[in-house]
Amino acid sequence: MAFWMGHRRVFAWSLTLALVVLTVAQAAVPVALNLWSQRLFDALEQRDFANVLHEAGVAVLIILANVLVMTVHLRAKRRLQVEWRGDLTRRILDQWMIRGRDYRVQRQGGLDNPDGRIAEDVRVATETTVELGHSLLYCVLLLLSFAQILWGLSGTIALEFGGWELALPGYLVWIAVGYAGVGAAVAAWLGQPLTRAANLRHAKEADFRFGLASVRESGSTIPLQSIDSARPKVERQFDGLIGAWTRQTRALAHLITFSSSWTVLSQAAPILVAAPRYIAGTITLGVLMQIAQAFLQMTQALAWPIENMQRLAEARASFTRVTQLHGWLVESQPEAVGRPIVEFDRIEIVDRIETEVTVIATAIPAAVASLHQRPARLH
C-alpha cells in the first residue's frame, strides 16, 4: 500500500478511481446485451422484421461502446500495473543496492535470489494483483446486476413437502447460487496444491537464473577456472526446475479437468432449467434467452474462484517472496549500515585473492607436468 500512501498518492488514487469507473462501464455492457437479447428474440418469434432491424442498429451502438470502454480500460489498467511495479521496485532497490548489502546477502545466505525476486516476483505480484482486483470487481458487479434480473424473471415456485407447501421466490437465483457453490467447493479442494507448487516453481526458476549468472560472473573474474566444473550444478538446478514444473502441471491438470467440464455444463444448464416454462407457454422466447444469459452470467461471476485459482496461487507465491525480501532487508538494514564499508571490501578482496591463489596452485602442477612431457629441442 506504500504506492497509495506515498508522495504520488494523488496520482495513484486517481488512476485507481478511473479504473473502477471504467470497470463499472465494462460491466454495464453485458447487462445492456441481456436486455437487448430479450427484445431481439421476441421480435424474431413474432417475425417482426422492422424491430429486428432496429435491434440490429442497437447492437452496433453497444459494440462501439464496448470497444471504446475496453480500449480505455486496457490503457488505464496497464498504466496502474507499471506505475505500481516501478514504485515497488524502486523502494526495494533503495534498500538492496547499498554498498556491501548484496555481498552480505550472498555471504550469509539470508535468502535466495534477491535479483530474481526483484525482477520477476515484483512483476508477477503487481501485474497479477491488478488483474485479479479488476476481475473480482467486474464479477461482483455482474453478480449484483444479473441476480436482480434473474430474481425478477424467476417468479415464485411452490414446493410441497408432505403436507407442507413452501413458496420460493426467485428460485432460479437459488439454483444458480447452489450450482456455483458446489463448483467452487470442488475447485477449491482440487486447487489446494497449486500454491505450494507455484511457490516451488518460482524458487527453482530463480535458482536456475542465479546459477547461470554466477557461471558468467566467475568466468569473467577468474579466467583460469574451467566452466565445466560449474556445469553439474547448473544441470541439477535445471532438473529441479523441471521437477517443480511437473508438480505444478499435475496439480493444474486436476483443476482444468473439472473446470472444463464445468464450463460446458454451465452453458447447457440454464436452458434446461428454464425450458419447461417456455414449453408451457408461460414465457416468451426472448424471456427464455434472457433467463439463460442471466443464469450463465451469474454462475460465471460466482465461479471467479474457480477460474482464478491458478493466478491466485501465483500471486500469493510472488507476494510471499517479495515480502520475505523486503522484511529481510529492513531487518538487516541497521547492522549493514552500521558496519564499516571497508570491512566488506577487505573481506571480498581476501576471498578473491584466496580463490585465485587456489586456482593458480592447482594449475601449476599441470603446467609443470606438460613442460616435462615436451620433447627436448634440438641444439
N, C-alpha and C positions, 0 to 999 in steps of 0.2 A: 504493500500500500504506500510505499515511500514515493512512488511516482505521482500519486494523487495528493500527497501531503507536502511535497517539496516546493521549490521556488517556481516550478512550472505547473502548479496545481490548477490554475485558471484554465490553461490550455488543455490539460488532461481531462478536467471535468467537462469542458465544452465539447471536446471530441467524444467523450463517453455519452453525453446527453444527445449529441447528434446521432450517434449510433443507435441509441434507444429509440429515438423518434423514427428513424428510418426502419428499424425493426418492426415498429407498430404499423407503419405503412406497408411493409412487406407482408405482414400477417393479414392485412385488410384485403389483399388480392385474392386469396383462396375463398374468403367469405363472399366477395363480390362474384366470383365464379360459381359458388354454390347457389346463390340466388339467381344468377343468370341461367344455370343449367335447368332449374325448375321451370322457368319461363320458356326456354327453348324446347324442352321435351313436351311440354303441354301444347306448344304450337305445332310440333310435329305430330302429336297424337290427334290433334284437331285438323291437321292438314291445312293449316293457315299459313300460306306462303308469304304473305305480307309481313306477318310477325316474325317468321323465320329470317327474312332479310333484315328486319330491324334488329333482331338479336345478333345477327352476324356483324352488323356495324358496331353494336355494343361490345362484342368480343374484340374487335380491332382496338377500341379505346382501352379496354382492360389490358390487352397485350402491350400497347405502347406505354401505359402507366407502369406496368410491371418491369419493362426494360429500363425505364428511367430510374425507378426505385432501386433495382438490383445493381445498376451501374454505380450510382452514387453511394449506395450501401457498401459495395465492394471497396471503393476508394477509402471511405471512412474507416472501415474495419482494418484494412491493411495499414493505414496510417497509424491507427492506435497500436497495432501489433508492433510495428517497427519503432515507434517512439518509446513504448514501454520497454522493449528489448534494449534499446540504446541506453535508456536511463539506468536499467538494472546492470547492464554490462559495465557502464562507466563507474557505477558505485562499487562493484566488486573489483574492478581493475584498480581503483584508488586504494583499496585495502591490500590487494595482492602484489601490485608492482611497486613495492617498497624495497629498497636495496637490501638484499640479504634474505628477504621473506621467501622467495621461491626456492632458494637454496636450502633454507631451513625446513620447508615443507618436504622437499625430496629427501633430505638427510634424516629427518626424524620420522618420516613415514606417517605424518599426521592424517593424511587422506590421499586417495589415489587420484591421479589425473586432474589436477585443477584446471589445466588448459582445456581439456575436453569438456569439463563441466561448464566453463565459461562460454566456449564456442557452440556447443551443441545443446546441453541441457537448458541453458538460459533461453535459447531459441525455441526449443520444444515447449518449455514451461509457459512462456509468454504467448506464443502464437496459438498453442492448443487451448489455453485458458480463455483467450478472447473468443475463439471459435466455439468452445463449449458454452461460454456465457451467452453468446448470441443465440445459439441453437436452443438453449434452455428457455430463454425469454420468449423466443419465437414459438416454441411448443406450448408454453403456458398461455400465451395469447390465443393460439389456436384452440387449446383445450377450453378456455372460458367462452370463446365465441361459438364453437360448434356444440358444446354442451347445452348452451342456451337454445340453439337452433334445433338440436335433436330432441330436447325436452318438449319444445312446442309441437314438434311433428309426431311425437310418440303417442300422445293421448294417454288414456288410462286403461289398464288391463285388469280384469277381475281374476283373482286366483282363489281357488277353492281347496281347502284342506279339511277333509272330513265334513263336518257341518259348519265350518267357518269359511267365510268369504272375505278376501282382502283385496281392496282396490289399490293398485300400484300405479301411481302417475309416473310418467317419464320412464317407462320400463326399458326402452332402448338405451337410455343413458346408463342404467344399472348393468345391463348386459355388456355394454362397452367397457365399463369400469372393471367388471369381473373378468372379462376376456383379457383385457390388458394386464390386470393384476396377476393372473396365472402366468402369463408370458413373462412378466418382469421377474417374478419369483424364480422361475426356471432359469432364466438368463443370468440372474444374479448368482445362482448356485453354480452354473456352468462357468461363469466368468471369474470365480474367486482366484484361480491360479494365475490369471493374467497379470495382476500387479507384480507379483514376485518374478514372473517370467520377464516382464518388461524391464524391471529394475536390473535383473541379472544381465539381460542383453545389452543395456546401455553401459553397464560397467565393463563388460567384455569388449564392446566396441571401443571404448575409451582406452582400455589396456592395450589393444592392438595398435591403435594410432600412436599411443605413447611409446610403445616398443619400437615402431618404425622410426619415430622421431629420434629416439635415443641412439639407434644404429647410425642414423645420418650424422648426428652431432659427434658421436665418438669417432666416426670415420674421418671427420674433418679436423678434430683436435689431436688425435693420436694416429698419425699416418702409418706407423709400423704395426698397428693392431689389425689383425685379419678380420674381415667382416664375416667370414664363415663361422667364427666362434659364436656369433650372436644369432645365427640363423635358427638353431634348435629352439631357442627361447621364443623367437617370433612365431615359429610354426606352432609351438604349444599354445601361444596366445590365440592364434587363429583357430586352432582346434577347439579351444574353449569358447570362442565366438560362435563357431558352428553348432556346438552343443547348446548354447543359450538360444540360438535361432531355432533349433529343432524343438526345444522345450516350449518356446513361445508359439511355434506353429501348431504343436499338438494341443496346447490349451485353446488356441484360437479356432482350430478346426471343430472342436466340440461346440463352441458357441455359434459358429457360422452354420453348422448343420441344423441347429434349431432355428436360428433367425431367418434362414432362407425359407424353411417350411412355414414359419410364422408369417412371412411377408405374402406368400401365395394365398394362404388361408384367409388373411385379413382382407384380401380383395374380393373373395367369394362370400365370406360370412355375412356382410350387410345385405347383399341381395337376397340370400336365403332367409334371413330374418324378416325382411320387410315384404317378401313376395306374397305370403298369404293374404295380406291386406289388399294388395293390388289385385290379386285373383278374385277376392271377394267383392271388388268394386268400391271399396271404401276410400281409396286414394287414387290419384291420377298417376300417369307415367312420370310426369315431372316431379311429383312428390316422392315417388319411389326412388328416382335417381338422386334427388336431394337428400333423402334419408341415407342412401348408400354412401354418398360422398361425405356427409356429415359423420356417419359412423366410422368411415375409414380415416378421416382426418383426426377424429377424436382418439381412436385407438393408436394411430401413429404418434400423436402427441404424448399419449400415456406411455408409449414404448420408447421414449427417449433414453431411459437407462439401458435398454437392450441394444439400441443402435450405437450408443456411445461408450459401451463398456470398455472396448479396447483403448479408445482415446483417453478415457478417464484414467485407465491404468498407466498409460504412458505419461500423461501429465502429472499424475501423482508421483511416479518414479522420478521424473526430472525435477519436480519441485523438491522432493526429498534430497536429491543430490545437491541442488543449488543451496538449499537451506543448510545442509551439513557444511558446505564450503564456506558460506557466509558466517556461520557460527564458529567454525574453527578459526577463521581469520580474525574475527572480533575477539575471541578469547586469547589468541596468541599475540595480539597487537601490542599490548603494553610491554611484554617481555621482549618482543622482537625490536621494538623501537628503543627500549632502554639499553639493549646490549650494544657495545661499540661496533660500528660498521667494519672497522679494521679487523675485528676478530673473525668475521665471516670471510673477508678477503684472505686473511692469513691461513685459515683452515682450508679454503679452496685451493690456494697456491700449494700448500703442503700436500694435499691429496693428489693434485695433478703431478707434482714432482715425483711422489711415490709411485704413481701409476706409470709414468714414463720411465722411471728407473727400472721398474719391474719388467716392463716390455723390452727395454734395451738389454737388461741382464738375460732375459730369455732368448733374445735374438743373437747375442754374441756367440754362444757355443755353436749354434747352427752355422753362423758365418765363418768361424774358425775351421769347423769341420769341412765346409765347402772349399776353403783355401787349401787344406791339406790334400783334398782329393784331386786338385788340378794337376795336370802333368807338368813336370819341370820344363821351363823354357830352354830352348837350345841357345847356347852362347856362341 
